[in-house]
């Protein structure tokens, strides 16, 4: 009887140890224009900002990407966090820049998705 309990204890222990997977933190950013068309080749910046909206230079997170033909940029992070997202794209006609921004909080083992409307003609 003791052998059965010992065997079950070992099986349960091995199962518990072997099932652990590192958590993931992923973010998908979609960019659309004022007509809700997907925006290709927009620059997406993920950063940490202070209370004044300035990028914290010594923060551990500063990622950039360019949207694909589906208006999508994908990001992966090592930890949870609350991040600022800035988007901008230079439009050849009438030689203007459109931009948009938002914030996002990541969740463990969930791919967060956010859509940013890039319409502001003045990106100051």
Helices and strands as residue ranges (DSSP letters): H 2-18, E 25-32, E 43-47, E 62-66, E 72-77, E 82-91, E 96-105, E 110-117
